[in-house]
Amino acid sequence: MTRTARKTPPEVRLERETANDDIYERIYGAIVEHRLHPGTKLGEDRLATIFGVSRARVREVLARLAHEQIVDLYPQRGAFVAKPSPEQAIDVFEARRLIEPALLRRLIHTLTSEKVARLRQHQELELDARRRDDKRAVVRLSGEFHQLLGVLAGNAALARSIRELSTLTCLIIILYDAPTAASCRADEHGNIIDAIAKRDSARAEQLILEHLNHIESSLKLDSSTEEVDLEAVFAS
């Protein structure tokens, strides 16, 4: 007699996927906010205890992060926050210089008043975070600005690429210098938005390239690591 595989009810699958998304977002957020440093070991047992889920659930999330190159998986050693090499850092900025001008051209070609409003709203969030000296929020919002450009441009593949590249840039900044809050000057995003609003593609592309060059030029290609308390990072 052939045994029929038991199917997982849709509501159970949805609950599991929702829980996985929450764990993913919390780990992802800790990385982009510089609370988890490159090279930090992400022990399955510790994370399972922290989030109150099984190791299998944690493993699924870590595999997803590894697929996005945010986490490195090593046989017999486990998972670690990705630690880009100096050569990888150079590659990331080269890729961004190719992709982001194309994003801007597409965004300007499909520009609407609603899209400009979304960018202005994000700019206000960044400015508010700077006024409050909320460094974690500044770091996160700075990266999200570039991701928003990808979303508004309307190309899912490009948006996915820039999300991964901007996250890797956060890791690179931790490793090879200085906080993103210092690397992204307060006026740079605003100037880019102004050029977009005027549909000045040439100016917007020039500004985004200058912006990326400024961040890359601030890097020092050496690194340091420090121990991170996972329980403290994810404490409620």
HELIX and SHEET records of a PDB file:
HELIX    1   1 PRO A   10  VAL A   32  1                                  23    
HELIX    2   2 GLU A   44  PHE A   51  1                                   8    
HELIX    3   3 ARG A   55  HIS A   67  1                                  13    
HELIX    4   4 PRO A   86  HIS A  109  1                                  24    
HELIX    5   5 SER A  113  ARG A  131  1                                  19    
HELIX    6   6 LYS A  135  ALA A  153  1                                  19    
HELIX    7   7 ALA A  156  TYR A  176  1                                  21    
HELIX    8   8 THR A  180  SER A  183  1                                   4    
HELIX    9   9 ALA A  186  ALA A  197  1                                  12    
HELIX   10  10 SER A  201  SER A  217  1                                  17    
HELIX   11  11 LEU A  230  VAL A  233  1                                   4    
SHEET    1   A 2 VAL A  71  TYR A  74  0                                        
SHEET    2   A 2 GLY A  78  VAL A  81 -1                                        
END                                                                             
